[in-house]
């Protein structure tokens, strides 16, 4: 009961402290949501510093500010495409599509191995002898699909 009385007596500062706590939690638990809720808490506290409001109204303002700011943030970040100088980063198999190579081992029963750079890759395609020139046409997971040239 004493805590409730303390919060009622120090209403605006309670919101500001709660907002700062939410901002601090955002540093520990990143994700973006606590950031906007913390800002909404601070704004609610600043608003109630200048205009005293009943607790239900304060909670309504906090909820609306939190919800609106999170929805705006989600809308802006979901439609943003990431510009990069390496669009195929972490998609190693896509780097090889279109390249040609020579088989060092034959393809037997639809599968074989091919050395590209410093890595041996599993390949799939028609049965072919060693020394055959092939082109990489796609990938199924970590298995490169090839066709003879």
C-alpha positions as CSV (number, residue, x, y, z in Angstrom):
1,X,0.0,0.0,0.0
2,X,2.9,2.3,0.7
3,X,4.3,1.8,-2.8
4,X,0.9,2.7,-4.3
5,X,0.8,5.9,-2.2
6,X,4.4,6.7,-3.2
7,X,3.6,6.3,-6.9
8,X,0.5,8.5,-6.6
9,X,2.4,11.2,-4.8
10,X,5.3,11.1,-7.3
11,X,3.3,10.2,-10.4
12,X,5.2,12.1,-13.1
13,X,8.6,11.1,-11.7
14,X,7.4,7.5,-11.4
15,X,6.7,7.5,-15.2
16,X,10.0,9.1,-16.0
17,X,11.9,6.6,-13.8
18,X,9.9,3.7,-15.3
19,X,10.8,5.0,-18.8
20,X,14.5,5.1,-17.9
21,X,14.3,1.6,-16.5
22,X,12.7,0.4,-19.8
23,X,15.5,2.2,-21.8
24,X,18.1,0.5,-19.6
25,X,16.4,-2.9,-20.2
26,X,16.6,-2.3,-23.9
27,X,20.4,-2.3,-23.6
28,X,20.3,-5.7,-22.0
29,X,17.4,-7.2,-24.0
30,X,17.6,-5.7,-27.4
31,X,14.6,-5.9,-29.7
32,X,13.3,-2.4,-30.1
33,X,10.1,-2.7,-28.2
34,X,11.4,-1.6,-24.8
35,X,13.0,1.5,-26.4
36,X,9.6,2.8,-27.6
37,X,7.9,1.9,-24.4
38,X,10.6,3.7,-22.4
39,X,10.2,6.8,-24.6
40,X,6.4,6.5,-24.1
41,X,6.9,6.3,-20.3
42,X,9.1,9.4,-20.3
43,X,6.7,11.3,-22.5
44,X,3.8,10.3,-20.2
45,X,5.8,11.5,-17.2
46,X,6.7,14.9,-18.8
47,X,3.0,15.3,-19.8
48,X,1.8,14.7,-16.3
49,X,4.4,17.1,-14.8
50,X,2.7,19.9,-16.6
51,X,-0.9,18.7,-16.6
52,X,-1.9,16.5,-13.6
53,X,-4.1,13.5,-14.9
54,X,-5.8,10.6,-13.2
55,X,-4.0,7.3,-13.2
56,X,-6.3,5.6,-15.7
57,X,-5.8,8.5,-18.1
58,X,-2.0,8.2,-17.6
59,X,-2.1,4.5,-18.3
60,X,-4.2,5.2,-21.4
61,X,-1.7,7.8,-22.7
62,X,1.2,5.4,-22.0
63,X,-0.5,2.5,-23.8
64,X,-1.5,4.6,-26.8
65,X,2.0,6.2,-27.2
66,X,3.6,2.8,-26.8
67,X,1.3,1.1,-29.3
68,X,1.5,3.8,-31.9
69,X,5.3,4.2,-31.7
70,X,5.9,0.5,-31.9
71,X,3.5,0.1,-34.9
72,X,5.2,3.1,-36.7
73,X,8.6,1.6,-36.0
74,X,7.6,-1.8,-37.3
75,X,6.1,-0.3,-40.5
76,X,9.2,1.7,-41.2
77,X,11.7,-1.1,-40.5
78,X,9.8,-4.0,-42.3
79,X,9.6,-2.2,-45.6
80,X,13.2,-1.0,-45.6
81,X,15.5,-3.1,-47.8
82,X,19.0,-3.5,-46.7
83,X,21.6,-2.1,-49.1
84,X,24.8,-3.9,-49.1
85,X,27.9,-4.2,-51.2
86,X,27.8,-8.0,-50.7
87,X,24.3,-9.2,-51.4
88,X,25.2,-12.9,-51.5
89,X,27.0,-12.9,-48.1
90,X,26.2,-16.1,-46.2
91,X,24.7,-17.6,-49.4
92,X,27.9,-19.4,-50.6
93,X,26.1,-21.7,-53.1
94,X,24.6,-18.7,-54.9
95,X,28.1,-17.3,-55.6
96,X,28.8,-20.3,-57.8
97,X,25.7,-20.3,-60.0
98,X,26.8,-19.8,-63.6
99,X,30.4,-20.8,-63.1
100,X,32.1,-23.5,-65.0
101,X,34.5,-26.1,-63.6
102,X,36.1,-29.5,-64.5
103,X,35.1,-32.6,-62.6
104,X,38.0,-34.1,-60.6
105,X,35.8,-37.1,-59.7
106,X,33.1,-38.8,-61.7
107,X,29.4,-38.4,-60.9
108,X,28.0,-41.8,-60.0
109,X,24.3,-42.5,-59.3
110,X,23.5,-38.7,-59.6
111,X,26.0,-37.5,-57.0
112,X,29.7,-36.6,-56.8
113,X,32.2,-34.1,-55.5
114,X,33.7,-31.0,-57.1
115,X,36.5,-28.7,-55.8
116,X,35.8,-25.0,-56.0
117,X,38.5,-22.8,-54.5
118,X,39.6,-24.5,-51.3
119,X,36.3,-26.4,-50.7
120,X,35.0,-29.7,-51.9
121,X,31.3,-29.4,-52.7
122,X,28.7,-32.2,-53.1
123,X,27.1,-32.0,-56.6
124,X,24.1,-33.6,-58.2
125,X,23.5,-34.1,-61.9
126,X,23.7,-36.7,-64.6
127,X,26.4,-39.4,-64.4
128,X,29.5,-37.9,-66.0
129,X,33.2,-39.0,-66.1
130,X,36.0,-37.2,-64.4
131,X,37.5,-34.4,-66.6
132,X,34.1,-33.4,-67.9
133,X,33.5,-29.6,-68.0
134,X,30.3,-28.7,-66.1
135,X,28.3,-25.5,-65.3
136,X,26.7,-24.9,-62.0
137,X,23.0,-24.2,-62.5
138,X,21.5,-24.1,-59.0
139,X,21.7,-25.4,-55.5
140,X,19.6,-27.5,-53.2
141,X,20.8,-26.5,-49.7
142,X,24.6,-27.3,-49.8
143,X,24.4,-29.5,-52.9
144,X,25.2,-27.8,-56.1
145,X,23.2,-28.9,-59.2
146,X,25.3,-29.1,-62.4
147,X,24.9,-29.8,-66.1
148,X,27.4,-30.7,-68.7
149,X,28.8,-27.9,-70.9
